[in-house]
Amino acid sequence: MDEAAEYLGTGVRFLRRLIAERRIPFHKVGKFVRIKIDDLEAFAAAGRVEAFDREAVRRHVRRAS
């Protein structure tokens, strides 16, 4: 779990919360918890926010006024 938390750039406590809230897929193998790298990447990609074009926002605001 330490490696998964490091991969996401978070603490282990946050990763444990994601698992407890069932916000990220995982495998339970006995007392161990395993997370696929693809699932970590999908979680990170789902939270991505795209940058915006400032000029397009200005044009939109001017039209709305």
N, C-alpha and C positions, 0 to 999 in steps of 0.2 A: 504494500500500500504506500510505502514511502516513495517508491519510484514513480507511482502514478501521480501522487501529489506533486512531486517535483516536476514531472512532465507538464502538468497543468499550471505550474507556478503558484500553487496554493499550499496550504498546510494540510496535514493529515486529518485534522479535525473537520475541516470543510468537506473533504472527500468522504469521511465517515457519515457526515450529515446528508450528502447526496445519496449515499447508499441507503441510509435509514429512511429517507423520504422517497425512495425508489425513483429518483430523478436521473439515474444513470444505470445502465444494465451491468450486472455482475454475475459471477458464478461463485457459489459457495461449495468448497471442497473440504469437507470435514469442518475444522475450525478456521480454515483459511478462506480468504476472499480474493478472487482473481478478477481482473478487469482487462478486457481486450483493448489493445492500442487503438483499434478502429473505433471502439465505443468512446474512448477518450477524445479522439479527433472529431467524432460526430458531435459530442457535447460541446467542444470548443467552437466548432463551426456554427452550431445552432445559436450561439450567443454573439456571433459576429454582427457588428453594425457597420454598414457601408458609409463611406465618407460622402458628403454632399457637395454639389457645385454651388458655391456662394452666389454666383451671378444668376443662376436659375432661381434660387430662393428669393433674391432681390426682385426679379421680374415678377414672381408669383405674388409677393407682398404688395408690390406697386399696383398690380391688377386688382387685388382684393380691396384696396383702399378706396 
